[in-house]
């Protein structure tokens, strides 16, 4: 028997494939009634982000416990912004090191790290777009002026990417290094500064509440 812990409720289901749809539907209903969204699930202690059906399908016969981690949409946005800020503060040193590698002779690790950086940039832009395009943006972002300043940094970063992709396609290492050093590195610093101001506002408001 599989136990599911969701919003102070405990559900029990048979460990059978034909119960997965019903199980997930029941979870969705409970979370929706709480005006929350699912962040992740702890499946026998392993945290899973998305692809819940496939994870359950692959392990349904042995799963014993599922804990659903849910939050309000505002909490989810705040968590996403904090994760973004943490990334923005950590990565500039890597960008600087990558630029130095490409000015010399990039190794396979350099290319791998560069690919990871591109994935990080894509994540920053896509999560920003998801928040920015939400019709309830003003309800989850307390300081709209600071959000707009951060938005300008994101759009500016996006404008760098076409030239960067051209340099990558032609494997022009010097241009890659120049863009990393003189465009992306300072852009990450300015984005971090803008987002830090916004996150500080959100945290102060949360403390008051």
C-alpha positions, -999 to 999 in steps of 0.1 A, spaced: 0 0 0 13 34 -10 9 64 13 7 99 0 12 129 23 -3 161 8 -15 192 26 -20 176 61 -39 147 45 -28 111 41 -40 91 11 -36 54 5 -35 37 -29 -27 2 -41 7 -1 -58 -9 -6 -92 -3 11 -125 -40 16 -131 -43 37 -100 -17 63 -110 -41 86 -129 -65 86 -100 -37 92 -75 -24 123 -94 -59 137 -100 -66 135 -62 -33 152 -54 -41 180 -79 -75 185 -65 -62 188 -29 -34 212 -39 -58 233 -60 -83 236 -31 -54 249 -10 -47 276 -37 -12 262 -41 10 247 -68 32 216 -66 69 224 -63 81 188 -62 75 153 -47 96 133 -24 92 98 -36 107 75 -10 130 103 0 141 112 -35 130 147 -46 115 148 -81 107 179 -101 81 172 -128 75 140 -148 56 127 -118 36 102 -139 67 86 -154 85 84 -121 55 67 -105 50 44 -135 86 32 -134 86 25 -96 49 20 -87 54 -15 -74 80 -6 -48 71 30 -38 60 32 -1 58 69 6 52 101 -15 53 135 1 39 164 -20 58 197 -16 34 226 -24 34 263 -20 14 293 -30 23 308 -64 38 338 -47 61 316 -26 71 297 -57 80 329 -75 100 341 -45 118 307 -44 126 309 -81 139 345 -77 161 334 -48 175 305 -68 182 328 -98 200 353 -75 221 325 -60 231 314 -95 238 349 -107 261 355 -77 280 322 -82 286 321 -119 307 353 -127 339 336 -114 332 307 -138 326 331 -167 359 348 -161 377 315 -159 360 303 -191 370 335 -209 406 329 -200 404 293 -213 390 304 -246 416 331 -250 442 303 -247 431 268 -257 397 255 -245 397 220 -232 367 196 -235 359 206 -199 358 243 -210 333 234 -237 312 214 -212 312 243 -187 302 266 -215 273 244 -224 263 244 -188 264 282 -188 242 284 -218 217 261 -201 218 284 -171 212 314 -192 183 297 -209 168 288 -175 171 324 -163 153 337 -194 126 311 -194 117 314 -157 117 352 -160 93 349 -190 70 326 -172 67 350 -143 66 381 -164 38 368 -187 16 358 -158 -16 378 -156 -12 380 -118 23 394 -119 14 425 -98 0 402 -71 33 383 -67 59 410 -74 56 437 -48 79 463 -64 69 466 -101 94 493 -108 123 471 -96 109 442 -116 110 464 -147 146 473 -141 154 436 -138 134 430 -170 156 454 -189 187 434 -179 171 402 -191 162 417 -224 197 431 -227 211 396 -220 189 382 -248 202 406 -273 238 393 -267 229 358 -275 226 359 -314 262 371 -318 273 346 -292 256 318 -310 273 329 -343 307 327 -325 299 293 -312 288 280 -346 321 291 -362 341 281 -331 356 315 -330 373 312 -296 385 348 -294 351 362 -300 336 337 -276 361 349 -250 354 385 -257 317 381 -254 321 362 -221 345 387 -207 331 420 -219 294 414 -223 281 384 -204 303 388 -173 293 424 -166 257 416 -175 255 389 -149 268 414 -123 242 440 -132 214 414 -132 225 402 -98 225 438 -85 190 444 -98 176 411 -86 192 415 -52 173 448 -48 140 431 -58 145 400 -36 153 423 -6 120 440 -10 101 407 -12 118 393 19 111 425 39 74 423 30 73 386 39 89 394 73 62 420 79 35 394 71 
